[in-house]
Amino acid sequence: MGAMDDLAKNAQEFVEQNKDKIDEALNSEQAEDVSDTVLDAVADAVKKVLPDEHDGVVDDARANIDKSIGTEP
């Protein structure tokens, strides 16, 4: 587990040192475009597997995730 702990520590340090750049990237127009494409594909795939009565829940989850990424509120 030592290697995993080192990896987690390095990742945490990277995030802390680059927080401003990460926030800027997540709130960019490019992130919005990519996230919309990915979220649409995932939501469509989930809707194909679940019964239709769950479509609203899938759409709500997709919308909530989308609010956290990109430029659209």
PDB file of N, CA, C and O in Angstrom:
ATOM      1  N   MET A   1       0.812  -1.195   0.000  1.00  0.00           N
ATOM      2  CA  MET A   1       0.000   0.000   0.000  1.00  0.00           C
ATOM      3  C   MET A   1       0.860   1.264   0.000  1.00  0.00           C
ATOM      4  O   MET A   1       0.324   2.350  -0.224  1.00  0.00           O
ATOM      5  N   GLY A   2       2.135   1.172   0.236  1.00  0.00           N
ATOM      6  CA  GLY A   2       3.009   2.337   0.268  1.00  0.00           C
ATOM      7  C   GLY A   2       2.990   3.113  -1.030  1.00  0.00           C
ATOM      8  O   GLY A   2       2.945   4.343  -1.017  1.00  0.00           O
ATOM      9  N   ALA A   3       3.023   2.418  -2.143  1.00  0.00           N
ATOM     10  CA  ALA A   3       3.017   3.082  -3.447  1.00  0.00           C
ATOM     11  C   ALA A   3       1.699   3.820  -3.674  1.00  0.00           C
ATOM     12  O   ALA A   3       1.689   4.924  -4.218  1.00  0.00           O
ATOM     13  N   MET A   4       0.603   3.219  -3.265  1.00  0.00           N
ATOM     14  CA  MET A   4      -0.711   3.867  -3.413  1.00  0.00           C
ATOM     15  C   MET A   4      -0.798   5.106  -2.529  1.00  0.00           C
ATOM     16  O   MET A   4      -1.345   6.131  -2.938  1.00  0.00           O
ATOM     17  N   ASP A   5      -0.262   5.010  -1.324  1.00  0.00           N
ATOM     18  CA  ASP A   5      -0.265   6.165  -0.429  1.00  0.00           C
ATOM     19  C   ASP A   5       0.564   7.302  -1.018  1.00  0.00           C
ATOM     20  O   ASP A   5       0.161   8.464  -0.959  1.00  0.00           O
ATOM     21  N   ASP A   6       1.728   6.965  -1.587  1.00  0.00           N
ATOM     22  CA  ASP A   6       2.571   7.976  -2.220  1.00  0.00           C
ATOM     23  C   ASP A   6       1.856   8.630  -3.394  1.00  0.00           C
ATOM     24  O   ASP A   6       1.917   9.847  -3.570  1.00  0.00           O
ATOM     25  N   LEU A   7       1.181   7.814  -4.192  1.00  0.00           N
ATOM     26  CA  LEU A   7       0.447   8.331  -5.341  1.00  0.00           C
ATOM     27  C   LEU A   7      -0.661   9.280  -4.895  1.00  0.00           C
ATOM     28  O   LEU A   7      -0.834  10.352  -5.474  1.00  0.00           O
ATOM     29  N   ALA A   8      -1.403   8.890  -3.877  1.00  0.00           N
ATOM     30  CA  ALA A   8      -2.482   9.735  -3.363  1.00  0.00           C
ATOM     31  C   ALA A   8      -1.924  11.038  -2.800  1.00  0.00           C
ATOM     32  O   ALA A   8      -2.500  12.103  -3.018  1.00  0.00           O
ATOM     33  N   LYS A   9      -0.811  10.962  -2.079  1.00  0.00           N
ATOM     34  CA  LYS A   9      -0.189  12.153  -1.511  1.00  0.00           C
ATOM     35  C   LYS A   9       0.281  13.091  -2.628  1.00  0.00           C
ATOM     36  O   LYS A   9       0.072  14.302  -2.555  1.00  0.00           O
ATOM     37  N   ASN A  10       0.914  12.530  -3.656  1.00  0.00           N
ATOM     38  CA  ASN A  10       1.381  13.341  -4.780  1.00  0.00           C
ATOM     39  C   ASN A  10       0.214  13.995  -5.517  1.00  0.00           C
ATOM     40  O   ASN A  10       0.302  15.155  -5.919  1.00  0.00           O
ATOM     41  N   ALA A  11      -0.864  13.261  -5.690  1.00  0.00           N
ATOM     42  CA  ALA A  11      -2.044  13.805  -6.364  1.00  0.00           C
ATOM     43  C   ALA A  11      -2.641  14.946  -5.550  1.00  0.00           C
ATOM     44  O   ALA A  11      -3.022  15.978  -6.102  1.00  0.00           O
ATOM     45  N   GLN A  12      -2.721  14.758  -4.247  1.00  0.00           N
ATOM     46  CA  GLN A  12      -3.267  15.802  -3.382  1.00  0.00           C
ATOM     47  C   GLN A  12      -2.394  17.049  -3.429  1.00  0.00           C
ATOM     48  O   GLN A  12      -2.913  18.164  -3.498  1.00  0.00           O
ATOM     49  N   GLU A  13      -1.096  16.879  -3.392  1.00  0.00           N
ATOM     50  CA  GLU A  13      -0.175  18.014  -3.472  1.00  0.00           C
ATOM     51  C   GLU A  13      -0.316  18.739  -4.811  1.00  0.00           C
ATOM     52  O   GLU A  13      -0.308  19.969  -4.865  1.00  0.00           O
ATOM     53  N   PHE A  14      -0.446  17.968  -5.884  1.00  0.00           N
ATOM     54  CA  PHE A  14      -0.622  18.557  -7.216  1.00  0.00           C
ATOM     55  C   PHE A  14      -1.878  19.412  -7.265  1.00  0.00           C
ATOM     56  O   PHE A  14      -1.853  20.532  -7.775  1.00  0.00           O
ATOM     57  N   VAL A  15      -2.973  18.887  -6.736  1.00  0.00           N
ATOM     58  CA  VAL A  15      -4.239  19.619  -6.740  1.00  0.00           C
ATOM     59  C   VAL A  15      -4.110  20.893  -5.914  1.00  0.00           C
ATOM     60  O   VAL A  15      -4.563  21.956  -6.340  1.00  0.00           O
ATOM     61  N   GLU A  16      -3.505  20.797  -4.755  1.00  0.00           N
ATOM     62  CA  GLU A  16      -3.349  21.976  -3.898  1.00  0.00           C
ATOM     63  C   GLU A  16      -2.487  23.042  -4.571  1.00  0.00           C
ATOM     64  O   GLU A  16      -2.794  24.230  -4.475  1.00  0.00           O
ATOM     65  N   GLN A  17      -1.432  22.642  -5.241  1.00  0.00           N
ATOM     66  CA  GLN A  17      -0.521  23.584  -5.879  1.00  0.00           C
ATOM     67  C   GLN A  17      -1.110  24.204  -7.142  1.00  0.00           C
ATOM     68  O   GLN A  17      -0.694  25.289  -7.549  1.00  0.00           O
ATOM     69  N   ASN A  18      -2.066  23.535  -7.760  1.00  0.00           N
ATOM     70  CA  ASN A  18      -2.619  23.992  -9.038  1.00  0.00           C
ATOM     71  C   ASN A  18      -4.112  24.282  -8.978  1.00  0.00           C
ATOM     72  O   ASN A  18      -4.792  24.268 -10.005  1.00  0.00           O
ATOM     73  N   LYS A  19      -4.622  24.543  -7.786  1.00  0.00           N
ATOM     74  CA  LYS A  19      -6.057  24.731  -7.601  1.00  0.00           C
ATOM     75  C   LYS A  19      -6.626  25.813  -8.521  1.00  0.00           C
ATOM     76  O   LYS A  19      -7.683  25.618  -9.123  1.00  0.00           O
ATOM     77  N   ASP A  20      -5.937  26.951  -8.636  1.00  0.00           N
ATOM     78  CA  ASP A  20      -6.443  28.037  -9.478  1.00  0.00           C
ATOM     79  C   ASP A  20      -6.525  27.615 -10.941  1.00  0.00           C
ATOM     80  O   ASP A  20      -7.511  27.909 -11.618  1.00  0.00           O
ATOM     81  N   LYS A  21      -5.501  26.931 -11.429  1.00  0.00           N
ATOM     82  CA  LYS A  21      -5.489  26.482 -12.823  1.00  0.00           C
ATOM     83  C   LYS A  21      -6.568  25.428 -13.064  1.00  0.00           C
ATOM     84  O   LYS A  21      -7.207  25.420 -14.116  1.00  0.00           O
ATOM     85  N   ILE A  22      -6.768  24.551 -12.100  1.00  0.00           N
ATOM     86  CA  ILE A  22      -7.789  23.511 -12.226  1.00  0.00           C
ATOM     87  C   ILE A  22      -9.173  24.144 -12.256  1.00  0.00           C
ATOM     88  O   ILE A  22     -10.004  23.787 -13.091  1.00  0.00           O
ATOM     89  N   ASP A  23      -9.424  25.088 -11.342  1.00  0.00           N
ATOM     90  CA  ASP A  23     -10.717  25.784 -11.329  1.00  0.00           C
ATOM     91  C   ASP A  23     -10.968  26.512 -12.646  1.00  0.00           C
ATOM     92  O   ASP A  23     -12.078  26.485 -13.178  1.00  0.00           O
ATOM     93  N   GLU A  24      -9.930  27.161 -13.165  1.00  0.00           N
ATOM     94  CA  GLU A  24     -10.052  27.878 -14.434  1.00  0.00           C
ATOM     95  C   GLU A  24     -10.381  26.910 -15.578  1.00  0.00           C
ATOM     96  O   GLU A  24     -11.227  27.202 -16.423  1.00  0.00           O
ATOM     97  N   ALA A  25      -9.715  25.773 -15.594  1.00  0.00           N
ATOM     98  CA  ALA A  25      -9.960  24.784 -16.652  1.00  0.00           C
ATOM     99  C   ALA A  25     -11.366  24.206 -16.559  1.00  0.00           C
ATOM    100  O   ALA A  25     -12.026  24.018 -17.581  1.00  0.00           O
ATOM    101  N   LEU A  26     -11.834  23.922 -15.337  1.00  0.00           N
ATOM    102  CA  LEU A  26     -13.166  23.354 -15.165  1.00  0.00           C
ATOM    103  C   LEU A  26     -14.269  24.338 -15.523  1.00  0.00           C
ATOM    104  O   LEU A  26     -15.387  23.938 -15.847  1.00  0.00           O
ATOM    105  N   ASN A  27     -13.953  25.622 -15.463  1.00  0.00           N
ATOM    106  CA  ASN A  27     -14.953  26.643 -15.758  1.00  0.00           C
ATOM    107  C   ASN A  27     -14.739  27.290 -17.121  1.00  0.00           C
ATOM    108  O   ASN A  27     -15.127  28.439 -17.331  1.00  0.00           O
ATOM    109  N   SER A  28     -14.130  26.566 -18.036  1.00  0.00           N
ATOM    110  CA  SER A  28     -13.875  27.091 -19.377  1.00  0.00           C
ATOM    111  C   SER A  28     -14.958  26.651 -20.359  1.00  0.00           C
ATOM    112  O   SER A  28     -15.724  25.726 -20.090  1.00  0.00           O
ATOM    113  N   GLU A  29     -15.004  27.329 -21.493  1.00  0.00           N
ATOM    114  CA  GLU A  29     -15.956  26.971 -22.557  1.00  0.00           C
ATOM    115  C   GLU A  29     -15.635  25.586 -23.113  1.00  0.00           C
ATOM    116  O   GLU A  29     -16.541  24.821 -23.447  1.00  0.00           O
ATOM    117  N   GLN A  30     -14.354  25.268 -23.212  1.00  0.00           N
ATOM    118  CA  GLN A  30     -13.956  23.941 -23.710  1.00  0.00           C
ATOM    119  C   GLN A  30     -14.443  22.845 -22.773  1.00  0.00           C
ATOM    120  O   GLN A  30     -14.926  21.807 -23.227  1.00  0.00           O
ATOM    121  N   ALA A  31     -14.317  23.068 -21.464  1.00  0.00           N
ATOM    122  CA  ALA A  31     -14.808  22.082 -20.497  1.00  0.00           C
ATOM    123  C   ALA A  31     -16.317  21.920 -20.620  1.00  0.00           C
ATOM    124  O   ALA A  31     -16.845  20.816 -20.484  1.00  0.00           O
ATOM    125  N   GLU A  32     -17.006  23.025 -20.878  1.00  0.00           N
ATOM    126  CA  GLU A  32     -18.462  22.974 -21.058  1.00  0.00           C
ATOM    127  C   GLU A  32     -18.831  22.093 -22.244  1.00  0.00           C
ATOM    128  O   GLU A  32     -19.720  21.247 -22.144  1.00  0.00           O
ATOM    129  N   ASP A  33     -18.151  22.292 -23.364  1.00  0.00           N
ATOM    130  CA  ASP A  33     -18.444  21.511 -24.566  1.00  0.00           C
ATOM    131  C   ASP A  33     -18.157  20.022 -24.353  1.00  0.00           C
ATOM    132  O   ASP A  33     -18.967  19.168 -24.713  1.00  0.00           O
ATOM    133  N   VAL A  34     -17.014  19.727 -23.776  1.00  0.00           N
ATOM    134  CA  VAL A  34     -16.633  18.331 -23.543  1.00  0.00           C
ATOM    135  C   VAL A  34     -17.571  17.690 -22.530  1.00  0.00           C
ATOM    136  O   VAL A  34     -18.029  16.563 -22.722  1.00  0.00           O
ATOM    137  N   SER A  35     -17.854  18.411 -21.455  1.00  0.00           N
ATOM    138  CA  SER A  35     -18.716  17.832 -20.420  1.00  0.00           C
ATOM    139  C   SER A  35     -20.124  17.578 -20.955  1.00  0.00           C
ATOM    140  O   SER A  35     -20.736  16.561 -20.628  1.00  0.00           O
ATOM    141  N   ASP A  36     -20.639  18.488 -21.771  1.00  0.00           N
ATOM    142  CA  ASP A  36     -21.974  18.270 -22.344  1.00  0.00           C
ATOM    143  C   ASP A  36     -22.007  17.011 -23.201  1.00  0.00           C
ATOM    144  O   ASP A  36     -22.957  16.231 -23.129  1.00  0.00           O
ATOM    145  N   THR A  37     -20.989  16.816 -23.999  1.00  0.00           N
ATOM    146  CA  THR A  37     -20.922  15.635 -24.860  1.00  0.00           C
ATOM    147  C   THR A  37     -20.856  14.360 -24.033  1.00  0.00           C
ATOM    148  O   THR A  37     -21.579  13.400 -24.300  1.00  0.00           O
ATOM    149  N   VAL A  38     -19.994  14.354 -23.037  1.00  0.00           N
ATOM    150  CA  VAL A  38     -19.831  13.166 -22.189  1.00  0.00           C
ATOM    151  C   VAL A  38     -21.097  12.911 -21.377  1.00  0.00           C
ATOM    152  O   VAL A  38     -21.577  11.779 -21.312  1.00  0.00           O
ATOM    153  N   LEU A  39     -21.637  13.954 -20.762  1.00  0.00           N
ATOM    154  CA  LEU A  39     -22.841  13.780 -19.942  1.00  0.00           C
ATOM    155  C   LEU A  39     -24.036  13.316 -20.769  1.00  0.00           C
ATOM    156  O   LEU A  39     -24.819  12.482 -20.314  1.00  0.00           O
ATOM    157  N   ASP A  40     -24.180  13.849 -21.973  1.00  0.00           N
ATOM    158  CA  ASP A  40     -25.263  13.399 -22.853  1.00  0.00           C
ATOM    159  C   ASP A  40     -25.124  11.924 -23.191  1.00  0.00           C
ATOM    160  O   ASP A  40     -26.106  11.182 -23.165  1.00  0.00           O
ATOM    161  N   ALA A  41     -23.905  11.496 -23.508  1.00  0.00           N
ATOM    162  CA  ALA A  41     -23.668  10.096 -23.867  1.00  0.00           C
ATOM    163  C   ALA A  41     -23.944   9.174 -22.689  1.00  0.00           C
ATOM    164  O   ALA A  41     -24.564   8.123 -22.851  1.00  0.00           O
ATOM    165  N   VAL A  42     -23.487   9.564 -21.511  1.00  0.00           N
ATOM    166  CA  VAL A  42     -23.705   8.728 -20.320  1.00  0.00           C
ATOM    167  C   VAL A  42     -25.196   8.668 -19.988  1.00  0.00           C
ATOM    168  O   VAL A  42     -25.731   7.594 -19.714  1.00  0.00           O
ATOM    169  N   ALA A  43     -25.857   9.814 -20.013  1.00  0.00           N
ATOM    170  CA  ALA A  43     -27.291   9.831 -19.704  1.00  0.00           C
ATOM    171  C   ALA A  43     -28.073   8.972 -20.695  1.00  0.00           C
ATOM    172  O   ALA A  43     -28.972   8.232 -20.296  1.00  0.00           O
ATOM    173  N   ASP A  44     -27.741   9.064 -21.968  1.00  0.00           N
ATOM    174  CA  ASP A  44     -28.431   8.243 -22.973  1.00  0.00           C
ATOM    175  C   ASP A  44     -28.188   6.752 -22.733  1.00  0.00           C
ATOM    176  O   ASP A  44     -29.108   5.946 -22.867  1.00  0.00           O
ATOM    177  N   ALA A  45     -26.967   6.387 -22.382  1.00  0.00           N
ATOM    178  CA  ALA A  45     -26.650   4.985 -22.122  1.00  0.00           C
ATOM    179  C   ALA A  45     -27.418   4.470 -20.905  1.00  0.00           C
ATOM    180  O   ALA A  45     -27.940   3.356 -20.917  1.00  0.00           O
ATOM    181  N   VAL A  46     -27.480   5.282 -19.870  1.00  0.00           N
ATOM    182  CA  VAL A  46     -28.201   4.877 -18.655  1.00  0.00           C
ATOM    183  C   VAL A  46     -29.687   4.730 -18.951  1.00  0.00           C
ATOM    184  O   VAL A  46     -30.325   3.793 -18.470  1.00  0.00           O
ATOM    185  N   LYS A  47     -30.244   5.647 -19.740  1.00  0.00           N
ATOM    186  CA  LYS A  47     -31.670   5.574 -20.084  1.00  0.00           C
ATOM    187  C   LYS A  47     -32.001   4.322 -20.884  1.00  0.00           C
ATOM    188  O   LYS A  47     -33.117   3.809 -20.798  1.00  0.00           O
ATOM    189  N   LYS A  48     -31.046   3.828 -21.659  1.00  0.00           N
ATOM    190  CA  LYS A  48     -31.285   2.601 -22.425  1.00  0.00           C
ATOM    191  C   LYS A  48     -31.365   1.376 -21.526  1.00  0.00           C
ATOM    192  O   LYS A  48     -32.023   0.392 -21.862  1.00  0.00           O
ATOM    193  N   VAL A  49     -30.697   1.441 -20.389  1.00  0.00           N
ATOM    194  CA  VAL A  49     -30.638   0.297 -19.478  1.00  0.00           C
ATOM    195  C   VAL A  49     -31.778   0.319 -18.467  1.00  0.00           C
ATOM    196  O   VAL A  49     -32.330  -0.726 -18.123  1.00  0.00           O
ATOM    197  N   LEU A  50     -32.126   1.505 -17.995  1.00  0.00           N
ATOM    198  CA  LEU A  50     -33.165   1.621 -16.971  1.00  0.00           C
ATOM    199  C   LEU A  50     -34.548   1.747 -17.597  1.00  0.00           C
ATOM    200  O   LEU A  50     -34.681   2.173 -18.744  1.00  0.00           O
ATOM    201  N   PRO A  51     -35.565   1.378 -16.848  1.00  0.00           N
ATOM    202  CA  PRO A  51     -36.935   1.583 -17.339  1.00  0.00           C
ATOM    203  C   PRO A  51     -37.211   3.075 -17.553  1.00  0.00           C
ATOM    204  O   PRO A  51     -36.605   3.926 -16.901  1.00  0.00           O
ATOM    205  N   ASP A  52     -38.127   3.380 -18.467  1.00  0.00           N
ATOM    206  CA  ASP A  52     -38.432   4.763 -18.843  1.00  0.00           C
ATOM    207  C   ASP A  52     -38.851   5.638 -17.665  1.00  0.00           C
ATOM    208  O   ASP A  52     -38.627   6.848 -17.699  1.00  0.00           O
ATOM    209  N   GLU A  53     -39.446   5.064 -16.633  1.00  0.00           N
ATOM    210  CA  GLU A  53     -39.911   5.885 -15.513  1.00  0.00           C
ATOM    211  C   GLU A  53     -38.755   6.536 -14.733  1.00  0.00           C
ATOM    212  O   GLU A  53     -38.989   7.405 -13.892  1.00  0.00           O
ATOM    213  N   HIS A  54     -37.527   6.124 -15.007  1.00  0.00           N
ATOM    214  CA  HIS A  54     -36.359   6.705 -14.336  1.00  0.00           C
ATOM    215  C   HIS A  54     -35.681   7.807 -15.164  1.00  0.00           C
ATOM    216  O   HIS A  54     -34.680   8.376 -14.727  1.00  0.00           O
ATOM    217  N   ASP A  55     -36.208   8.107 -16.332  1.00  0.00           N
ATOM    218  CA  ASP A  55     -35.591   9.121 -17.198  1.00  0.00           C
ATOM    219  C   ASP A  55     -35.478  10.478 -16.512  1.00  0.00           C
ATOM    220  O   ASP A  55     -34.473  11.170 -16.677  1.00  0.00           O
ATOM    221  N   GLY A  56     -36.482  10.862 -15.755  1.00  0.00           N
ATOM    222  CA  GLY A  56     -36.450  12.152 -15.057  1.00  0.00           C
ATOM    223  C   GLY A  56     -35.321  12.229 -14.043  1.00  0.00           C
ATOM    224  O   GLY A  56     -34.668  13.264 -13.912  1.00  0.00           O
ATOM    225  N   VAL A  57     -35.093  11.144 -13.334  1.00  0.00           N
ATOM    226  CA  VAL A  57     -34.015  11.104 -12.338  1.00  0.00           C
ATOM    227  C   VAL A  57     -32.659  11.208 -13.040  1.00  0.00           C
ATOM    228  O   VAL A  57     -31.760  11.905 -12.569  1.00  0.00           O
ATOM    229  N   VAL A  58     -32.524  10.513 -14.162  1.00  0.00           N
ATOM    230  CA  VAL A  58     -31.279  10.565 -14.931  1.00  0.00           C
ATOM    231  C   VAL A  58     -31.054  11.991 -15.441  1.00  0.00           C
ATOM    232  O   VAL A  58     -29.938  12.504 -15.356  1.00  0.00           O
ATOM    233  N   ASP A  59     -32.085  12.628 -15.961  1.00  0.00           N
ATOM    234  CA  ASP A  59     -31.965  13.999 -16.454  1.00  0.00           C
ATOM    235  C   ASP A  59     -31.591  14.971 -15.332  1.00  0.00           C
ATOM    236  O   ASP A  59     -30.777  15.873 -15.533  1.00  0.00           O
ATOM    237  N   ASP A  60     -32.187  14.785 -14.154  1.00  0.00           N
ATOM    238  CA  ASP A  60     -31.866  15.646 -13.013  1.00  0.00           C
ATOM    239  C   ASP A  60     -30.411  15.465 -12.573  1.00  0.00           C
ATOM    240  O   ASP A  60     -29.721  16.444 -12.290  1.00  0.00           O
ATOM    241  N   ALA A  61     -29.954  14.232 -12.517  1.00  0.00           N
ATOM    242  CA  ALA A  61     -28.566  13.963 -12.134  1.00  0.00           C
ATOM    243  C   ALA A  61     -27.609  14.587 -13.154  1.00  0.00           C
ATOM    244  O   ALA A  61     -26.605  15.192 -12.778  1.00  0.00           O
ATOM    245  N   ARG A  62     -27.920  14.437 -14.432  1.00  0.00           N
ATOM    246  CA  ARG A  62     -27.088  15.017 -15.485  1.00  0.00           C
ATOM    247  C   ARG A  62     -27.012  16.535 -15.345  1.00  0.00           C
ATOM    248  O   ARG A  62     -25.934  17.118 -15.470  1.00  0.00           O
ATOM    249  N   ALA A  63     -28.147  17.174 -15.087  1.00  0.00           N
ATOM    250  CA  ALA A  63     -28.193  18.628 -14.943  1.00  0.00           C
ATOM    251  C   ALA A  63     -27.386  19.092 -13.727  1.00  0.00           C
ATOM    252  O   ALA A  63     -26.681  20.099 -13.794  1.00  0.00           O
ATOM    253  N   ASN A  64     -27.491  18.365 -12.630  1.00  0.00           N
ATOM    254  CA  ASN A  64     -26.749  18.742 -11.423  1.00  0.00           C
ATOM    255  C   ASN A  64     -25.245  18.630 -11.634  1.00  0.00           C
ATOM    256  O   ASN A  64     -24.490  19.489 -11.178  1.00  0.00           O
ATOM    257  N   ILE A  65     -24.813  17.599 -12.309  1.00  0.00           N
ATOM    258  CA  ILE A  65     -23.378  17.436 -12.593  1.00  0.00           C
ATOM    259  C   ILE A  65     -22.923  18.540 -13.535  1.00  0.00           C
ATOM    260  O   ILE A  65     -21.845  19.107 -13.357  1.00  0.00           O
ATOM    261  N   ASP A  66     -23.738  18.844 -14.533  1.00  0.00           N
ATOM    262  CA  ASP A  66     -23.375  19.859 -15.538  1.00  0.00           C
ATOM    263  C   ASP A  66     -23.180  21.233 -14.916  1.00  0.00           C
ATOM    264  O   ASP A  66     -22.368  22.017 -15.407  1.00  0.00           O
ATOM    265  N   LYS A  67     -23.908  21.543 -13.842  1.00  0.00           N
ATOM    266  CA  LYS A  67     -23.772  22.828 -13.180  1.00  0.00           C
ATOM    267  C   LYS A  67     -22.373  23.026 -12.589  1.00  0.00           C
ATOM    268  O   LYS A  67     -21.931  24.160 -12.405  1.00  0.00           O
ATOM    269  N   SER A  68     -21.681  21.926 -12.294  1.00  0.00           N
ATOM    270  CA  SER A  68     -20.369  21.998 -11.646  1.00  0.00           C
ATOM    271  C   SER A  68     -19.215  22.139 -12.623  1.00  0.00           C
ATOM    272  O   SER A  68     -18.083  22.400 -12.216  1.00  0.00           O
ATOM    273  N   ILE A  69     -19.492  21.970 -13.911  1.00  0.00           N
ATOM    274  CA  ILE A  69     -18.420  21.964 -14.902  1.00  0.00           C
ATOM    275  C   ILE A  69     -18.763  22.935 -16.027  1.00  0.00           C
ATOM    276  O   ILE A  69     -19.901  22.982 -16.495  1.00  0.00           O
ATOM    277  N   GLY A  70     -17.791  23.690 -16.445  1.00  0.00           N
ATOM    278  CA  GLY A  70     -17.972  24.559 -17.598  1.00  0.00           C
ATOM    279  C   GLY A  70     -18.468  25.937 -17.252  1.00  0.00           C
ATOM    280  O   GLY A  70     -18.282  26.412 -16.132  1.00  0.00           O
ATOM    281  N   THR A  71     -19.099  26.581 -18.214  1.00  0.00           N
ATOM    282  CA  THR A  71     -19.469  27.987 -18.089  1.00  0.00           C
ATOM    283  C   THR A  71     -20.951  28.227 -17.895  1.00  0.00           C
ATOM    284  O   THR A  71     -21.337  29.318 -17.476  1.00  0.00           O
ATOM    285  N   GLU A  72     -21.788  27.261 -18.181  1.00  0.00           N
ATOM    286  CA  GLU A  72     -23.227  27.455 -18.030  1.00  0.00           C
ATOM    287  C   GLU A  72     -23.641  27.169 -16.591  1.00  0.00           C
ATOM    288  O   GLU A  72     -23.195  26.185 -16.001  1.00  0.00           O
ATOM    289  N   PRO A  73     -24.499  28.033 -16.016  1.00  0.00           N
ATOM    290  CA  PRO A  73     -24.942  27.826 -14.629  1.00  0.00           C
ATOM    291  C   PRO A  73     -25.902  26.668 -14.499  1.00  0.00           C
ATOM    292  O   PRO A  73     -26.363  26.368 -13.397  1.00  0.00           O
TER     293      PRO A  73
END
